[in-house]
């Protein structure tokens, strides 16, 4: 016979209602904890429903045999009117050199033709071929900033890449900042804001918050710099010259052309969709007053206005308008 001490107590030996609820809550929390499957391929089906699901694959190389179109100009551009495409379009218009532009419809997978892969193994726009490359031989060019540097070095008399070693270094730093941070982070924000599957609410909330915060941080980097903070000598405080008109040496350079494009996208309608707040209002672009002044100044240039229209529906839409 069990003593009273050995008998199970309803309050101690058996789980009560509160304890059961706590156990259930713990179990629910454990069930929600993300655990990766053995291989990433098991997750690919979760990406179905995003706008580019039909063309996204984990492999590179051509998917069809098709040569690139070509015009008569020495420089051939293959692009689309996106921020990365705008960068090269603006520079080409600023340089004033002869070039042919060809629209690449990435939604239809035209970046995976054998001809395009020959120009850009990464299958990303923009790409280009300069028939009058080094040694007089053709050279294929990929990656927007690399194309911009190539053109600036080929046409140094235009002055868009400073010859002064200090200013040249600053210019290169802003280009690397743009391709390594501003562009990818803004693009990731845009994916979750407008392209991710509509039913992935938790994933979209996380992605928009994570990358939207980074977009704001990058905007603040520009804001502080344009407001006159930092001197590229190791000091983070205000410089004695005050606010800046441009990113490098108070002179218009390729750094401005590259960095302005993703801000322009946010100011325009690229990430605006019915039923959602405008991206510029959602991110609070108006509070970056020095960025606004800088963008307004650049957008007023005719070359910039033409550059962001390169490969927007047609190679050079303003030429079509003249014909009409």
BELWO-V486083 format. One record per residue. N is the residue number from 1. PHI is phi in whole degrees, 0 to 359 (none if undefined). OMEGA is omega in whole degrees, 0 to 359 (NA if undefined). Layout:
BEGIN
n,phi,omega
N,PHI,OMEGA
N,PHI,OMEGA
END
This chain:
BEGIN
n,phi,omega
1,none,183
2,284,174
3,284,180
4,298,180
5,288,184
6,273,182
7,289,178
8,295,179
9,269,179
10,304,184
11,273,183
12,242,185
13,279,181
14,252,181
15,293,176
16,275,184
17,298,181
18,294,180
19,294,179
20,298,180
21,297,179
22,294,178
23,297,180
24,294,180
25,295,178
26,297,180
27,296,179
28,296,179
29,295,179
30,294,180
31,294,182
32,277,181
33,293,182
34,283,175
35,233,182
36,293,175
37,289,182
38,302,181
39,225,185
40,295,181
41,303,179
42,294,181
43,263,187
44,301,182
45,296,180
46,290,180
47,274,180
48,298,180
49,109,175
50,279,191
51,300,184
52,251,184
53,299,185
54,289,181
55,247,181
56,286,177
57,217,179
58,272,183
59,234,179
60,252,176
61,101,182
62,291,175
63,246,177
64,206,179
65,263,179
66,199,180
67,284,176
68,286,172
69,291,181
70,210,175
71,256,185
72,267,184
73,290,178
74,298,185
75,255,181
76,246,180
77,252,177
78,239,193
79,203,177
80,207,184
81,281,172
82,242,179
83,306,179
84,291,175
85,291,179
86,303,185
87,305,182
88,287,177
89,300,179
90,298,182
91,297,180
92,299,179
93,291,178
94,293,179
95,290,180
96,72,180
97,269,177
98,289,176
99,204,173
100,253,178
101,248,180
102,228,182
103,284,176
104,246,181
105,277,183
106,287,177
107,294,179
108,265,177
109,81,182
110,292,177
111,283,181
112,251,174
113,287,181
114,298,179
115,295,181
116,291,179
117,297,176
118,296,178
119,273,182
120,221,178
121,302,180
122,275,178
123,55,177
124,236,175
125,275,359
126,273,171
127,225,181
128,205,171
129,227,175
130,259,181
131,291,179
132,249,182
133,280,180
134,305,181
135,72,180
136,79,181
137,258,178
138,298,175
139,224,176
140,271,185
141,229,175
142,231,180
143,72,189
144,304,183
145,293,178
146,293,177
147,295,180
148,295,179
149,296,179
150,302,182
151,293,179
152,296,180
153,285,179
154,285,181
155,238,184
156,295,182
157,295,179
158,284,174
159,77,182
160,281,171
161,242,187
162,305,176
163,274,176
164,297,185
165,304,181
166,293,181
167,290,178
168,298,178
169,298,178
170,298,180
171,298,179
172,296,179
173,297,179
174,292,176
175,296,179
176,295,176
177,300,183
178,292,184
179,282,182
180,266,184
181,228,187
182,306,182
183,296,181
184,299,181
185,293,178
186,292,177
187,295,178
188,295,175
189,302,181
190,297,179
191,300,182
192,287,181
193,287,188
194,228,187
195,253,184
196,295,180
197,306,186
198,297,184
199,273,180
200,271,189
201,297,182
202,297,180
203,296,181
204,290,177
205,300,181
206,295,183
207,296,180
208,295,179
209,294,183
210,298,185
211,276,174
212,297,177
213,297,178
214,292,176
215,300,179
216,296,179
217,295,179
218,295,175
219,298,180
220,288,173
221,300,177
222,297,182
223,301,181
224,297,182
225,295,182
226,291,178
227,284,177
228,104,179
229,279,177
230,81,182
231,230,183
232,57,172
233,237,180
234,108,180
235,258,183
236,263,183
237,279,182
238,297,175
239,276,185
240,291,181
241,283,179
242,87,184
243,301,180
244,256,174
245,271,180
246,225,185
247,286,188
248,234,172
249,57,181
250,55,178
251,229,179
252,293,182
253,227,178
254,297,177
255,296,177
256,296,181
257,300,182
258,286,188
259,281,183
260,285,191
261,295,181
262,287,174
263,288,176
264,301,179
265,301,181
266,292,180
267,287,181
268,272,188
269,245,185
270,301,180
271,247,177
272,263,178
273,220,178
274,303,179
275,84,179
276,239,173
277,295,176
278,298,183
279,302,182
280,294,178
281,282,180
282,301,182
283,270,179
284,70,184
285,298,184
286,298,182
287,284,179
288,267,191
289,293,179
290,289,175
291,296,180
292,301,180
293,298,179
294,296,180
295,295,178
296,304,181
297,297,182
298,287,182
299,293,179
300,286,180
301,287,180
302,298,180
303,295,177
304,292,179
305,299,177
306,288,184
307,301,181
308,280,176
309,258,178
310,301,179
311,64,173
312,263,182
313,89,175
314,222,186
315,304,179
316,222,188
317,305,182
318,294,176
319,288,176
320,296,181
321,294,178
322,294,180
323,295,180
324,291,NA
END
